[in-house]
Amino acid sequence: MRFLKSEAGAIILWLAAALFLAALFTPHLYEAGKNLAENAKTTAYPGWIESIAGSADRAKLDRYFSRCLLVSALALLPFLIRRVRRIPKNEDRALYALRKLTWSQRCIHLSSGLIIGAASLGALALVLHFTGASEPSEKAMPLSKFISKAVIPALGAGIIEELLFRGLLLGLWLRACSMWSAWLGSSLMFSFVHFLKPPANTIIADPNSWHSGFEILGGTLGHFAHPLFFVTDFATLAALGLLLAWCRTRTASLWLPIGIHAGLVFALKTFSLTQQLNPESPLHPWFIGSDLKSGILPLIALGLCFGLCIALVRLVLIRRHDKTPNLAK
């Protein structure tokens, strides 16, 4: 009971409630989406509704589950914030407060993060290419597709996920927990949320049944029991969460984490668009999995990224731009 009254307990209850609501409402959203798609075939709707109807027609049950989860999490967020405000705050406000940087400082933090993130996975991509673990894709890619598939997702993930995980959730955790507890808890949450989707081969006999959402939820939680998944996938994103949490706390801002996150996603998306992994490589599946964020080698690349971030923060950002005392030793 004491844990449930804590900040970490409040966040975990928020996630559990969001999962339950998502599983409960998924079949209803699925039925509504398919009905809209059927009606759109015989009824003239405005263009934006036609676009939604087309997406609803193509989407499978797991896509509806992910959308329900997102809506449920956002709908329950005010209750989480209200609950957290009742919990006594950490006396060291400098531990969780964000500072206002000048625009020049913001640009330096952001651009440095972009370069470090992209260079870390870029170096891994070169290793895979020269070891024969990957080969160039034969398909030509127009600039418009590159922008829509690599640049925009990188910026979107960097901004939105950092505002949510390092801005809101880590900030809340730091208000009531020790620094290490906040780092670890938010990083595990960050990794866990990213894998809240069922395996690719999941088949639901009746998507319209009231329990289809819970079947999706069961399949989603099932792959957390596999050791290979924990080593090659879960540990990598948890390590990334620790890296971004360290950068957020050490610089007392979100600009460096946003840059690193965006740079990593940009390199990941660019690799998937221009290269294809060789499933016959001896590096598969332990050293490299299905993409650049799965396997032991991506974990090593994140270690390189972490080392570069430590050097950057200690030798450049804090000393040259940040005149306030260090926030975390």
Secondary structure, 3 states (H helix, E strand, C coil): CCCCCCHHHHHHHHHHHHHHHHHHHHHHHHHHHHHHHHHHCCCCCCHHHHHHHHHHHHCCHHHHHHHHHHHHHHHHHHHHHHHHHCCCCCCCHHHCCCCCCCHHHHHHHHHHHHHHHHHHHHHHHHHHHHCCCEEECCCCCCHHHHHHHHHHHHHHHHHHHHHHHHHHHHHHHHHHCCHHHHHHHHHHHHHHHHCCCCCCCCCCCCCCCCCHHHHHHHHHHHHHHCHHHHHHHHHHHHHHHHHHHHHHHHHCCCHHHHHHHHHHHHHHHHHHHHEEECCCCCCCCCCCCCCCCCCHHHHHHHHHHHHHHHHHHHHHHHHHHCCCCCCCC
